[in-house]
Amino acid sequence: MGRIICITFLTTLIISCIQEIIPPKSLLSKEQLIEVLYDFHLVDAASKQSIIANNRNNKIKHAQYKGVLEHHKISKDQFDSTINYYISIPEELKMIYEKVEQKFIP
């Protein structure tokens, strides 16, 4: 997942230097994105703590990510286009991640 985000970030950075930032038609709200990112990080944490069985198997991890998207009733394309959009606006993405971080603090 981290590798995908890194590649997406670099691609978006290059494209953003060339193009005007246009929000996608299916842009998730910031609140929706915060919830999805929070759940993704919970899956990652569970995997690292061996709570999810066979966590070395990427198919299982990807199934968990797919489950998160299904739970939130969004498509992978919708998530990808939203994250690409916010990656092109680093200040916004930083604020979003600060809110994700706050959700982990009781």
C-alpha positions as CSV (number, residue, x, y, z in Angstrom):
1,M,0.0,0.0,0.0
2,G,2.8,2.4,0.9
3,R,4.5,1.6,-2.4
4,I,1.3,2.4,-4.3
5,I,0.9,5.7,-2.5
6,C,4.5,6.6,-3.2
7,I,4.2,5.9,-6.9
8,T,0.8,7.7,-7.0
9,F,2.4,10.7,-5.2
10,L,5.3,10.9,-7.7
11,T,3.1,10.6,-10.7
12,T,0.7,13.2,-9.4
13,L,3.5,15.6,-8.5
14,I,4.9,15.4,-12.1
15,I,1.4,15.9,-13.6
16,S,0.5,18.7,-11.2
17,C,3.5,20.7,-12.4
18,I,2.0,20.5,-15.9
19,Q,-1.8,20.7,-15.4
20,E,-4.3,22.7,-13.4
21,I,-5.7,21.0,-10.4
22,I,-9.2,19.8,-11.2
23,P,-11.2,17.8,-8.7
24,P,-12.5,14.5,-10.0
25,K,-16.3,14.1,-10.5
26,S,-16.4,11.3,-7.9
27,L,-14.3,13.1,-5.2
28,L,-14.8,11.7,-1.7
29,S,-15.5,14.2,1.0
30,K,-12.7,14.9,3.4
31,E,-14.7,13.1,6.1
32,Q,-15.1,10.0,4.0
33,L,-11.4,10.0,3.1
34,I,-10.4,10.3,6.7
35,E,-12.6,7.3,7.6
36,V,-11.2,5.2,4.8
37,L,-7.6,6.1,5.6
38,Y,-8.2,5.4,9.2
39,D,-9.5,1.9,8.4
40,F,-6.6,1.3,6.0
41,H,-4.2,2.1,8.8
42,L,-6.0,-0.2,11.2
43,V,-5.7,-3.0,8.6
44,D,-1.9,-2.3,8.3
45,A,-1.5,-2.3,12.1
46,A,-3.4,-5.5,12.5
47,S,-1.3,-7.1,9.8
48,K,1.9,-6.0,11.5
49,Q,0.8,-7.3,14.8
50,S,-0.2,-10.7,13.2
51,I,-3.8,-10.2,14.1
52,I,-4.6,-10.9,10.5
53,A,-3.5,-14.4,9.8
54,N,-1.0,-15.0,7.0
55,N,-0.2,-11.3,6.9
56,R,2.8,-12.0,4.7
57,N,0.4,-13.0,1.9
58,N,-0.4,-9.8,0.0
59,K,-3.6,-11.3,-1.4
60,I,-5.0,-11.4,2.1
61,K,-3.9,-7.8,2.8
62,H,-5.5,-6.6,-0.5
63,A,-8.7,-8.5,0.4
64,Q,-8.7,-6.5,3.6
65,Y,-8.3,-3.2,1.7
66,K,-11.0,-4.2,-0.7
67,G,-13.2,-5.0,2.3
68,V,-12.6,-1.5,3.7
69,L,-13.6,0.1,0.4
70,E,-16.7,-2.1,0.2
71,H,-17.6,-1.2,3.8
72,H,-17.5,2.5,2.9
73,K,-19.4,1.8,-0.4
74,I,-16.7,3.3,-2.6
75,S,-14.8,1.9,-5.6
76,K,-11.0,1.6,-5.9
77,D,-11.1,4.1,-8.8
78,Q,-13.0,6.6,-6.7
79,F,-10.5,6.2,-3.8
80,D,-7.5,6.4,-6.2
81,S,-8.8,9.5,-8.0
82,T,-9.6,11.2,-4.6
83,I,-6.1,10.4,-3.1
84,N,-4.5,11.6,-6.4
85,Y,-6.4,14.8,-6.1
86,Y,-5.4,15.5,-2.5
87,I,-1.8,14.5,-3.2
88,S,-1.6,17.4,-5.6
89,I,-2.6,19.7,-2.7
90,P,-0.1,18.8,0.0
91,E,-1.4,21.3,2.5
92,E,-4.9,19.7,2.3
93,L,-3.5,16.2,2.5
94,K,-1.5,17.1,5.6
95,M,-4.6,18.4,7.3
96,I,-6.5,15.2,6.4
97,Y,-3.7,13.0,7.8
98,E,-3.6,15.1,11.0
99,K,-7.3,14.3,11.5
100,V,-6.6,10.6,10.8
101,E,-3.9,10.7,13.4
102,Q,-6.2,12.3,15.9
103,K,-8.7,9.4,15.5
104,F,-6.0,7.1,17.0
105,I,-5.7,9.2,20.1
106,P,-8.3,8.3,22.7
